[in-house]
Amino acid sequence: MTLIDAFLGPIYFILLVVFAYLIRGFFTTKKNRKYFIPALIIKLIGTTVFAFIYQFYYGGGDTFNYFNAAKIVMEAFGEDFSLGVRIFFLDAGDYTYDTVKYTYRTPFFRSGEEWFLSRMAVVAGFLSFGSFLASSFLFAFFAFIGTWKLYQAFLFIYPKLNFEFALAVFAIPSLVFWGSGLMKDTITLGALGFLTHAVFSFFIKKDGKVNNILMAFLAVWIISGLKVYILFTFLPAMLIWVYLKLKGSIHNPVLKFVSIPILISVIVLFGYFTISNLAANSVKYNSVESVTNRIGGFHTDHGSRESGSTYSLGTIEYTPIGILKKAPESINITLFRPYLWEVGSPVMLMTAFESLGFLLVALFILFKSGPLKFVGKFFSNPEVILCIVFTLFLGYVVGFMSLNFGALARFKIPLLPYFAMALIIILKGDKSKKPQKKKKKRTIAFAN
């Protein structure tokens, strides 16, 4: 970070808070309006802490590398606007004679996901006059609005859980820290919130506005460009959710009969492609060196300070069946580890306490309701099914692929608000649910 960050950072912090205050009426109701500005401020503070940790604790990292790649493109725009446009729209690895003097200067140009985010950082860089910290605030603002849309969707179904859902979506430490920087995780977190709200609005609220369709397509495009595995793990859960919410309105017996095997086939297909993709790519990640050098660009973030943050899944057979056998252990690692005695750094301590909190809450709910009632609530509630299925699928994938608690802390943040809201719904029950409108009975009067 430079002097321009010290100058423009605080200005953009204030401007975004003021802007949020002006537009809060479009995103809030009287009951949840009081959470809007505080949640944003917490998010922006998380961005500031994230930037300072990477600057002064890690001594650099991919968040700066993304912005450095963006500055190279911005430099090309400054020297020749048409050349800058060509570079901006180049596919990753597409070296050309007139652009190579810029593109060779960043290794991120060779990777589709990293180049995708670098181009997003170009847009933020121009909007922030080249300030890294201000650009990070813009990324965080996108994530905040996206997660607020997620909050709105669930609040429509459970209007009495304003405070509880606010904690689940905006106050989890990993979301505040790892989901607020200039990183892929921040953008995918926000895009997932937009996607959930768009699908909810279109299919469940029956709001067929074009903006919901456009929002869904844009969110899918962003997530697939940055972390396609999130899409593979979320879409099956989303399809189940939509089906369960709409099955009551399917009156055609043939359609109702056919819809179930179609849904199962689609979910199995998604699962097959996900596991096959893991089998095809996991060999690249089966050592600590490979993980830190290749998975998600985390190679510069955890040097000697994170040397004790690795974990092992034991002997792995890189076949679909062999990988599937590691699902329970991978999910446990994602949701409930690292344990306190596995902590290897101050930053990891935050994740350990957070995981312990989730474990204690889950056990409390399990013992309070009992195993049968716990399972019954899961299978009887579409929102819980959405959240838990997504949590298990993504938890399995990232737990299997990471092999490093530092990387895992970032990769798992998309599932955290869903997992937390599922636990809240199970704990609170249907008492917090929006009452269903009773259908009016028709009365027929007969004249004498």
One Martini backbone bead per residue (centre of mass of N, CA, C, O) as a GRO file, in nm:
protein
  448
    1MET     BB    1   0.101   0.033   0.014
    2THR     BB    2   0.022   0.381  -0.014
    3LEU     BB    3  -0.051   0.712   0.006
    4ILE     BB    4  -0.317   0.686  -0.159
    5ASP     BB    5  -0.450   0.500   0.054
    6ALA     BB    6  -0.441   0.700   0.294
    7PHE     BB    7  -0.629   0.901   0.138
    8LEU     BB    8  -0.865   0.726  -0.016
    9GLY     BB    9  -0.966   0.519   0.184
   10PRO     BB   10  -1.136   0.697   0.385
   11ILE     BB   11  -1.311   0.826   0.166
   12TYR     BB   12  -1.446   0.560   0.063
   13PHE     BB   13  -1.562   0.472   0.324
   14ILE     BB   14  -1.754   0.715   0.356
   15LEU     BB   15  -1.896   0.706   0.078
   16LEU     BB   16  -2.022   0.421   0.111
   17VAL     BB   17  -2.188   0.484   0.362
   18VAL     BB   18  -2.351   0.715   0.240
   19PHE     BB   19  -2.465   0.556   0.002
   20ALA     BB   20  -2.609   0.344   0.176
   21TYR     BB   21  -2.794   0.543   0.322
   22LEU     BB   22  -2.945   0.639   0.056
   23ILE     BB   23  -3.027   0.319  -0.038
   24ARG     BB   24  -3.169   0.160   0.201
   25GLY     BB   25  -3.474   0.169   0.106
   26PHE     BB   26  -3.426  -0.064  -0.126
   27PHE     BB   27  -3.318  -0.301   0.106
   28THR     BB   28  -3.530  -0.231   0.335
   29THR     BB   29  -3.685  -0.242   0.642
   30LYS     BB   30  -3.785  -0.144   0.947
   31LYS     BB   31  -3.661  -0.403   1.092
   32ASN     BB   32  -3.359  -0.412   0.918
   33ARG     BB   33  -3.224  -0.124   0.890
   34LYS     BB   34  -3.029  -0.124   1.147
   35TYR     BB   35  -2.816  -0.332   0.993
   36PHE     BB   36  -2.693  -0.208   0.735
   37ILE     BB   37  -2.463  -0.015   0.825
   38PRO     BB   38  -2.313  -0.192   1.033
   39ALA     BB   39  -2.249  -0.421   0.832
   40LEU     BB   40  -2.075  -0.248   0.644
   41ILE     BB   41  -1.866  -0.151   0.848
   42ILE     BB   42  -1.762  -0.431   0.918
   43LYS     BB   43  -1.670  -0.496   0.633
   44LEU     BB   44  -1.464  -0.256   0.599
   45ILE     BB   45  -1.292  -0.334   0.839
   46GLY     BB   46  -1.214  -0.608   0.725
   47THR     BB   47  -1.061  -0.490   0.485
   48THR     BB   48  -0.847  -0.337   0.645
   49VAL     BB   49  -0.732  -0.578   0.799
   50PHE     BB   50  -0.660  -0.747   0.555
   51ALA     BB   51  -0.455  -0.548   0.431
   52PHE     BB   52  -0.265  -0.529   0.682
   53ILE     BB   53  -0.196  -0.827   0.710
   54TYR     BB   54  -0.071  -0.857   0.424
   55GLN     BB   55   0.142  -0.634   0.460
   56PHE     BB   56   0.264  -0.696   0.776
   57TYR     BB   57   0.255  -1.020   0.796
   58TYR     BB   58   0.295  -1.151   0.500
   59GLY     BB   59   0.430  -0.943   0.288
   60GLY     BB   60   0.192  -1.018   0.102
   61GLY     BB   61   0.006  -1.126  -0.200
   62ASP     BB   62  -0.258  -1.189  -0.411
   63THR     BB   63  -0.403  -0.922  -0.370
   64PHE     BB   64  -0.160  -0.761  -0.494
   65ASN     BB   65  -0.130  -0.919  -0.761
   66TYR     BB   66  -0.398  -0.842  -0.882
   67PHE     BB   67  -0.344  -0.533  -0.878
   68ASN     BB   68  -0.086  -0.539  -1.048
   69ALA     BB   69  -0.225  -0.650  -1.299
   70ALA     BB   70  -0.419  -0.411  -1.326
   71LYS     BB   71  -0.198  -0.189  -1.360
   72ILE     BB   72  -0.094  -0.289  -1.631
   73VAL     BB   73  -0.357  -0.236  -1.785
   74MET     BB   74  -0.379   0.063  -1.710
   75GLU     BB   75  -0.118   0.140  -1.851
   76ALA     BB   76  -0.216   0.067  -2.136
   77PHE     BB   77  -0.444   0.270  -2.143
   78GLY     BB   78  -0.258   0.524  -2.109
   79GLU     BB   79  -0.091   0.472  -2.381
   80ASP     BB   80  -0.334   0.282  -2.522
   81PHE     BB   81  -0.658   0.238  -2.537
   82SER     BB   82  -0.696   0.010  -2.750
   83LEU     BB   83  -0.491  -0.179  -2.616
   84GLY     BB   84  -0.635  -0.203  -2.343
   85VAL     BB   85  -0.889  -0.334  -2.456
   86ARG     BB   86  -0.755  -0.587  -2.575
   87ILE     BB   87  -0.639  -0.692  -2.309
   88PHE     BB   88  -0.901  -0.709  -2.144
   89PHE     BB   89  -1.031  -0.925  -2.376
   90LEU     BB   90  -0.840  -1.136  -2.326
   91ASP     BB   91  -0.745  -1.443  -2.307
   92ALA     BB   92  -0.598  -1.662  -2.135
   93GLY     BB   93  -0.280  -1.701  -2.292
   94ASP     BB   94  -0.317  -1.475  -2.529
   95TYR     BB   95  -0.053  -1.415  -2.705
   96THR     BB   96   0.059  -1.110  -2.851
   97TYR     BB   97   0.261  -0.895  -3.007
   98ASP     BB   98   0.120  -0.614  -2.889
   99THR     BB   99   0.076  -0.741  -2.569
  100VAL     BB  100   0.324  -0.893  -2.432
  101LYS     BB  101   0.466  -0.653  -2.274
  102TYR     BB  102   0.232  -0.690  -2.053
  103THR     BB  103   0.140  -0.994  -2.001
  104TYR     BB  104   0.425  -1.110  -1.904
  105ARG     BB  105   0.420  -0.949  -1.613
  106THR     BB  106   0.186  -1.167  -1.546
  107PRO     BB  107   0.096  -1.483  -1.429
  108PHE     BB  108  -0.225  -1.446  -1.440
  109PHE     BB  109  -0.257  -1.470  -1.758
  110ARG     BB  110  -0.244  -1.800  -1.752
  111SER     BB  111  -0.513  -1.775  -1.576
  112GLY     BB  112  -0.846  -1.763  -1.583
  113GLU     BB  113  -0.925  -1.683  -1.289
  114GLU     BB  114  -0.711  -1.462  -1.239
  115TRP     BB  115  -0.781  -1.288  -1.489
  116PHE     BB  116  -1.071  -1.229  -1.417
  117LEU     BB  117  -1.006  -1.070  -1.154
  118SER     BB  118  -0.811  -0.863  -1.272
  119ARG     BB  119  -1.032  -0.724  -1.445
  120MET     BB  120  -1.200  -0.635  -1.204
  121ALA     BB  121  -0.966  -0.463  -1.085
  122VAL     BB  122  -0.962  -0.257  -1.311
  123VAL     BB  123  -1.234  -0.130  -1.254
  124ALA     BB  124  -1.171  -0.054  -0.960
  125GLY     BB  125  -0.917   0.115  -1.025
  126PHE     BB  126  -1.061   0.339  -1.185
  127LEU     BB  127  -1.273   0.411  -0.955
  128SER     BB  128  -1.001   0.460  -0.744
  129PHE     BB  129  -0.739   0.585  -0.871
  130GLY     BB  130  -0.533   0.338  -0.792
  131SER     BB  131  -0.646   0.217  -0.522
  132PHE     BB  132  -0.629  -0.054  -0.330
  133LEU     BB  133  -0.819   0.002  -0.087
  134ALA     BB  134  -1.058   0.115  -0.250
  135SER     BB  135  -1.095  -0.140  -0.422
  136SER     BB  136  -1.155  -0.325  -0.182
  137PHE     BB  137  -1.415  -0.177  -0.100
  138LEU     BB  138  -1.568  -0.246  -0.362
  139PHE     BB  139  -1.566  -0.547  -0.325
  140ALA     BB  140  -1.710  -0.545  -0.047
  141PHE     BB  141  -1.971  -0.410  -0.145
  142PHE     BB  142  -2.059  -0.634  -0.330
  143ALA     BB  143  -2.073  -0.852  -0.109
  144PHE     BB  144  -2.276  -0.710   0.070
  145ILE     BB  145  -2.516  -0.694  -0.125
  146GLY     BB  146  -2.531  -0.998  -0.180
  147THR     BB  147  -2.576  -1.085   0.123
  148TRP     BB  148  -2.831  -0.914   0.159
  149LYS     BB  149  -3.001  -1.074  -0.044
  150LEU     BB  150  -2.989  -1.332   0.114
  151TYR     BB  151  -3.119  -1.221   0.369
  152GLN     BB  152  -3.389  -1.143   0.234
  153ALA     BB  153  -3.483  -1.420   0.139
  154PHE     BB  154  -3.499  -1.554   0.428
  155LEU     BB  155  -3.674  -1.328   0.561
  156PHE     BB  156  -3.934  -1.382   0.400
  157ILE     BB  157  -3.976  -1.666   0.545
  158TYR     BB  158  -3.823  -1.542   0.828
  159PRO     BB  159  -3.922  -1.252   0.982
  160LYS     BB  160  -3.817  -1.316   1.298
  161LEU     BB  161  -3.485  -1.339   1.202
  162ASN     BB  162  -3.315  -1.078   1.188
  163PHE     BB  163  -3.079  -1.112   1.394
  164GLU     BB  164  -2.983  -1.402   1.339
  165PHE     BB  165  -2.919  -1.363   1.033
  166ALA     BB  166  -2.722  -1.130   1.070
  167LEU     BB  167  -2.509  -1.299   1.212
  168ALA     BB  168  -2.474  -1.519   0.988
  169VAL     BB  169  -2.394  -1.306   0.746
  170PHE     BB  170  -2.209  -1.056   0.911
  171ALA     BB  171  -2.043  -1.194   1.191
  172ILE     BB  172  -1.855  -1.389   1.078
  173PRO     BB  173  -1.523  -1.377   1.081
  174SER     BB  174  -1.453  -1.499   0.798
  175LEU     BB  175  -1.640  -1.307   0.641
  176VAL     BB  176  -1.505  -1.043   0.736
  177PHE     BB  177  -1.219  -1.121   0.632
  178TRP     BB  178  -1.211  -1.321   0.372
  179GLY     BB  179  -1.485  -1.155   0.249
  180SER     BB  180  -1.321  -0.839   0.200
  181GLY     BB  181  -1.122  -0.864  -0.022
  182LEU     BB  182  -0.904  -0.875  -0.303
  183MET     BB  183  -1.087  -1.149  -0.405
  184LYS     BB  184  -1.255  -1.423  -0.507
  185ASP     BB  185  -1.423  -1.476  -0.248
  186THR     BB  186  -1.579  -1.209  -0.243
  187ILE     BB  187  -1.727  -1.234  -0.517
  188THR     BB  188  -1.860  -1.517  -0.482
  189LEU     BB  189  -2.023  -1.445  -0.234
  190GLY     BB  190  -2.197  -1.226  -0.368
  191ALA     BB  191  -2.301  -1.392  -0.615
  192LEU     BB  192  -2.450  -1.607  -0.446
  193GLY     BB  193  -2.655  -1.412  -0.326
  194PHE     BB  194  -2.779  -1.318  -0.594
  195LEU     BB  195  -2.868  -1.599  -0.691
  196THR     BB  196  -3.057  -1.674  -0.460
  197HIS     BB  197  -3.248  -1.429  -0.493
  198ALA     BB  198  -3.329  -1.474  -0.790
  199VAL     BB  199  -3.451  -1.755  -0.758
  200PHE     BB  200  -3.651  -1.685  -0.539
  201SER     BB  201  -3.807  -1.461  -0.694
  202PHE     BB  202  -3.889  -1.628  -0.947
  203PHE     BB  203  -4.004  -1.909  -0.815
  204ILE     BB  204  -4.133  -1.824  -0.522
  205LYS     BB  205  -4.244  -1.521  -0.565
  206LYS     BB  206  -4.318  -1.485  -0.872
  207ASP     BB  207  -4.084  -1.289  -1.003
  208GLY     BB  208  -4.063  -1.231  -1.360
  209LYS     BB  209  -3.836  -1.046  -1.386
  210VAL     BB  210  -3.565  -0.968  -1.576
  211ASN     BB  211  -3.361  -0.898  -1.346
  212ASN     BB  212  -3.349  -1.189  -1.230
  213ILE     BB  213  -3.230  -1.325  -1.477
  214LEU     BB  214  -2.979  -1.145  -1.506
  215MET     BB  215  -2.866  -1.197  -1.224
  216ALA     BB  216  -2.826  -1.501  -1.255
  217PHE     BB  217  -2.638  -1.497  -1.503
  218LEU     BB  218  -2.418  -1.317  -1.380
  219ALA     BB  219  -2.351  -1.497  -1.138
  220VAL     BB  220  -2.274  -1.749  -1.299
  221TRP     BB  221  -2.046  -1.616  -1.460
  222ILE     BB  222  -1.870  -1.537  -1.219
  223ILE     BB  223  -1.838  -1.811  -1.078
  224SER     BB  224  -1.731  -1.970  -1.330
  225GLY     BB  225  -1.477  -1.774  -1.362
  226LEU     BB  226  -1.358  -1.840  -1.060
  227LYS     BB  227  -1.555  -2.095  -0.916
  228VAL     BB  228  -1.708  -2.363  -1.040
  229TYR     BB  229  -1.745  -2.557  -0.792
  230ILE     BB  230  -1.966  -2.390  -0.655
  231LEU     BB  231  -2.180  -2.445  -0.870
  232PHE     BB  232  -2.181  -2.761  -0.851
  233THR     BB  233  -2.276  -2.747  -0.536
  234PHE     BB  234  -2.535  -2.553  -0.558
  235LEU     BB  235  -2.739  -2.649  -0.780
  236PRO     BB  236  -2.856  -2.906  -0.649
  237ALA     BB  237  -2.971  -2.760  -0.401
  238MET     BB  238  -3.149  -2.562  -0.561
  239LEU     BB  239  -3.327  -2.770  -0.708
  240ILE     BB  240  -3.450  -2.893  -0.457
  241TRP     BB  241  -3.573  -2.635  -0.342
  242VAL     BB  242  -3.757  -2.562  -0.579
  243TYR     BB  243  -3.916  -2.824  -0.586
  244LEU     BB  244  -4.029  -2.816  -0.291
  245LYS     BB  245  -4.177  -2.535  -0.337
  246LEU     BB  246  -4.347  -2.641  -0.615
  247LYS     BB  247  -4.495  -2.923  -0.586
  248GLY     BB  248  -4.781  -2.813  -0.492
  249SER     BB  249  -4.833  -2.677  -0.796
  250ILE     BB  250  -4.837  -2.969  -0.911
  251HIS     BB  251  -5.118  -3.123  -1.080
  252ASN     BB  252  -4.983  -3.302  -1.275
  253PRO     BB  253  -4.921  -3.635  -1.246
  254VAL     BB  254  -4.710  -3.678  -1.467
  255LEU     BB  255  -4.520  -3.445  -1.394
  256LYS     BB  256  -4.475  -3.535  -1.101
  257PHE     BB  257  -4.351  -3.815  -1.174
  258VAL     BB  258  -4.115  -3.710  -1.366
  259SER     BB  259  -3.959  -3.496  -1.187
  260ILE     BB  260  -3.798  -3.677  -0.994
  261PRO     BB  261  -3.603  -3.833  -1.190
  262ILE     BB  262  -3.488  -3.577  -1.314
  263LEU     BB  263  -3.366  -3.457  -1.059
  264ILE     BB  264  -3.186  -3.697  -0.987
  265SER     BB  265  -3.023  -3.700  -1.251
  266VAL     BB  266  -2.902  -3.418  -1.226
  267ILE     BB  267  -2.759  -3.459  -0.954
  268VAL     BB  268  -2.586  -3.701  -1.038
  269LEU     BB  269  -2.442  -3.550  -1.264
  270PHE     BB  270  -2.309  -3.338  -1.089
  271GLY     BB  271  -2.161  -3.539  -0.905
  272TYR     BB  272  -1.995  -3.678  -1.123
  273PHE     BB  273  -1.842  -3.428  -1.229
  274THR     BB  274  -1.716  -3.348  -0.961
  275ILE     BB  275  -1.560  -3.613  -0.900
  276SER     BB  276  -1.412  -3.631  -1.172
  277ASN     BB  277  -1.266  -3.361  -1.137
  278LEU     BB  278  -1.114  -3.443  -0.886
  279ALA     BB  279  -0.968  -3.687  -1.009
  280ALA     BB  280  -0.822  -3.520  -1.240
  281ASN     BB  281  -0.692  -3.283  -1.026
  282SER     BB  282  -0.571  -3.395  -0.749
  283VAL     BB  283  -0.275  -3.457  -0.825
  284LYS     BB  284  -0.194  -3.150  -0.804
  285TYR     BB  285  -0.286  -3.164  -0.465
  286ASN     BB  286  -0.101  -3.411  -0.312
  287SER     BB  287   0.064  -3.162  -0.190
  288VAL     BB  288   0.175  -2.897  -0.028
  289GLU     BB  289   0.316  -2.762  -0.267
  290SER     BB  290   0.076  -2.777  -0.465
  291VAL     BB  291  -0.126  -2.625  -0.306
  292THR     BB  292   0.040  -2.352  -0.257
  293ASN     BB  293   0.080  -2.321  -0.587
  294ARG     BB  294  -0.236  -2.383  -0.713
  295ILE     BB  295  -0.469  -2.348  -0.515
  296GLY     BB  296  -0.612  -2.044  -0.563
  297GLY     BB  297  -0.346  -1.869  -0.523
  298PHE     BB  298  -0.186  -1.933  -0.218
  299HIS     BB  299   0.136  -1.924  -0.237
  300THR     BB  300   0.199  -1.623  -0.091
  301ASP     BB  301   0.036  -1.640   0.202
  302HIS     BB  302   0.200  -1.913   0.328
  303GLY     BB  303   0.463  -1.938   0.484
  304SER     BB  304   0.635  -1.996   0.762
  305ARG     BB  305   0.383  -1.925   0.946
  306GLU     BB  306   0.215  -2.192   0.795
  307SER     BB  307   0.371  -2.472   0.837
  308GLY     BB  308   0.136  -2.593   1.057
  309SER     BB  309  -0.146  -2.603   0.851
  310THR     BB  310  -0.154  -2.890   0.781
  311TYR     BB  311  -0.325  -3.177   0.634
  312SER     BB  312  -0.458  -3.516   0.638
  313LEU     BB  313  -0.621  -3.799   0.444
  314GLY     BB  314  -0.425  -3.989   0.368
  315THR     BB  315  -0.484  -4.236   0.167
  316ILE     BB  316  -0.532  -4.181  -0.187
  317GLU     BB  317  -0.768  -4.271  -0.432
  318TYR     BB  318  -0.780  -4.153  -0.774
  319THR     BB  319  -1.104  -4.209  -0.764
  320PRO     BB  320  -1.430  -4.179  -0.732
  321ILE     BB  321  -1.446  -4.381  -0.492
  322GLY     BB  322  -1.196  -4.288  -0.331
  323ILE     BB  323  -1.299  -3.996  -0.292
  324LEU     BB  324  -1.575  -4.060  -0.157
  325LYS     BB  325  -1.451  -4.183   0.110
  326LYS     BB  326  -1.354  -3.875   0.204
  327ALA     BB  327  -1.608  -3.714   0.286
  328PRO     BB  328  -1.641  -3.716   0.598
  329GLU     BB  329  -1.358  -3.598   0.662
  330SER     BB  330  -1.378  -3.340   0.490
  331ILE     BB  331  -1.627  -3.218   0.632
  332ASN     BB  332  -1.512  -3.205   0.917
  333ILE     BB  333  -1.277  -3.017   0.851
  334THR     BB  334  -1.442  -2.777   0.742
  335LEU     BB  335  -1.643  -2.733   0.997
  336PHE     BB  336  -1.436  -2.829   1.275
  337ARG     BB  337  -1.168  -2.721   1.153
  338PRO     BB  338  -0.946  -2.639   1.357
  339TYR     BB  339  -0.820  -2.722   1.635
  340LEU     BB  340  -0.668  -2.575   1.895
  341TRP     BB  341  -0.407  -2.780   1.876
  342GLU     BB  342  -0.364  -2.688   1.550
  343VAL     BB  343  -0.247  -2.423   1.591
  344GLY     BB  344   0.000  -2.204   1.391
  345SER     BB  345  -0.152  -1.917   1.419
  346PRO     BB  346  -0.319  -1.629   1.476
  347VAL     BB  347  -0.518  -1.653   1.234
  348MET     BB  348  -0.605  -1.953   1.298
  349LEU     BB  349  -0.749  -1.902   1.570
  350MET     BB  350  -1.012  -1.790   1.457
  351THR     BB  351  -1.100  -2.053   1.311
  352ALA     BB  352  -1.101  -2.238   1.560
  353PHE     BB  353  -1.323  -2.090   1.723
  354GLU     BB  354  -1.537  -2.106   1.504
  355SER     BB  355  -1.548  -2.416   1.481
  356LEU     BB  356  -1.621  -2.461   1.777
  357GLY     BB  357  -1.889  -2.310   1.766
  358PHE     BB  358  -2.027  -2.493   1.558
  359LEU     BB  359  -2.002  -2.755   1.720
  360LEU     BB  360  -2.160  -2.667   1.975
  361VAL     BB  361  -2.424  -2.589   1.835
  362ALA     BB  362  -2.480  -2.860   1.697
  363LEU     BB  363  -2.485  -3.027   1.961
  364PHE     BB  364  -2.707  -2.870   2.106
  365ILE     BB  365  -2.929  -2.924   1.896
  366LEU     BB  366  -2.913  -3.232   1.899
  367PHE     BB  367  -2.977  -3.268   2.211
  368LYS     BB  368  -3.238  -3.099   2.227
  369SER     BB  369  -3.402  -3.255   1.987
  370GLY     BB  370  -3.279  -3.494   1.876
  371PRO     BB  371  -3.213  -3.706   1.624
  372LEU     BB  372  -3.498  -3.739   1.498
  373LYS     BB  373  -3.581  -3.439   1.497
  374PHE     BB  374  -3.341  -3.338   1.341
  375VAL     BB  375  -3.395  -3.502   1.082
  376GLY     BB  376  -3.688  -3.409   1.043
  377LYS     BB  377  -3.620  -3.106   0.997
  378PHE     BB  378  -3.453  -3.150   0.749
  379PHE     BB  379  -3.673  -3.304   0.560
  380SER     BB  380  -3.913  -3.066   0.613
  381ASN     BB  381  -3.703  -2.832   0.509
  382PRO     BB  382  -3.605  -2.659   0.236
  383GLU     BB  383  -3.389  -2.463   0.356
  384VAL     BB  384  -3.223  -2.674   0.504
  385ILE     BB  385  -3.157  -2.843   0.258
  386LEU     BB  386  -3.008  -2.634   0.100
  387CYS     BB  387  -2.785  -2.572   0.314
  388ILE     BB  388  -2.679  -2.863   0.375
  389VAL     BB  389  -2.615  -2.963   0.093
  390PHE     BB  390  -2.415  -2.739   0.027
  391THR     BB  391  -2.230  -2.781   0.268
  392LEU     BB  392  -2.149  -3.075   0.203
  393PHE     BB  393  -2.043  -3.040  -0.084
  394LEU     BB  394  -1.837  -2.808  -0.035
  395GLY     BB  395  -1.695  -2.933   0.209
  396TYR     BB  396  -1.584  -3.172   0.053
  397VAL     BB  397  -1.420  -3.030  -0.167
  398VAL     BB  398  -1.237  -2.836   0.010
  399GLY     BB  399  -1.134  -3.053   0.208
  400PHE     BB  400  -0.992  -3.222  -0.018
  401MET     BB  401  -0.815  -2.987  -0.171
  402SER     BB  402  -0.641  -2.824   0.036
  403LEU     BB  403  -0.444  -2.926   0.292
  404ASN     BB  404  -0.502  -2.627   0.423
  405PHE     BB  405  -0.614  -2.413   0.660
  406GLY     BB  406  -0.566  -2.143   0.521
  407ALA     BB  407  -0.720  -2.208   0.259
  408LEU     BB  408  -0.986  -2.318   0.384
  409ALA     BB  409  -1.086  -2.054   0.517
  410ARG     BB  410  -1.162  -1.939   0.234
  411PHE     BB  411  -1.317  -2.169   0.070
  412LYS     BB  412  -1.568  -2.190   0.295
  413ILE     BB  413  -1.737  -1.916   0.307
  414PRO     BB  414  -2.000  -1.973   0.132
  415LEU     BB  415  -2.128  -2.182   0.358
  416LEU     BB  416  -2.160  -2.035   0.634
  417PRO     BB  417  -2.441  -1.888   0.618
  418TYR     BB  418  -2.602  -2.149   0.557
  419PHE     BB  419  -2.527  -2.314   0.804
  420ALA     BB  420  -2.620  -2.109   1.016
  421MET     BB  421  -2.920  -2.091   0.919
  422ALA     BB  422  -2.988  -2.386   0.960
  423LEU     BB  423  -2.945  -2.391   1.267
  424ILE     BB  424  -3.154  -2.172   1.331
  425ILE     BB  425  -3.404  -2.312   1.212
  426ILE     BB  426  -3.390  -2.567   1.385
  427LEU     BB  427  -3.406  -2.416   1.659
  428LYS     BB  428  -3.672  -2.234   1.601
  429GLY     BB  429  -3.845  -2.318   1.379
  430ASP     BB  430  -4.180  -2.249   1.264
  431LYS     BB  431  -4.234  -1.986   1.439
  432SER     BB  432  -4.061  -1.794   1.222
  433LYS     BB  433  -4.257  -1.834   1.006
  434LYS     BB  434  -4.439  -1.757   0.748
  435PRO     BB  435  -4.756  -1.735   0.708
  436GLN     BB  436  -4.998  -1.891   0.551
  437LYS     BB  437  -5.224  -1.853   0.315
  438LYS     BB  438  -5.554  -1.878   0.318
  439LYS     BB  439  -5.791  -2.032   0.155
  440LYS     BB  440  -6.078  -1.947   0.018
  441LYS     BB  441  -6.398  -2.036   0.053
  442ARG     BB  442  -6.654  -2.136  -0.135
  443THR     BB  443  -6.981  -1.996  -0.165
  444ILE     BB  444  -7.310  -2.124  -0.234
  445ALA     BB  445  -7.602  -1.980  -0.333
  446PHE     BB  446  -7.949  -2.058  -0.289
  447ALA     BB  447  -8.239  -2.017  -0.430
  448ASN     BB  448  -8.584  -2.038  -0.350
   0.00000   0.00000   0.00000
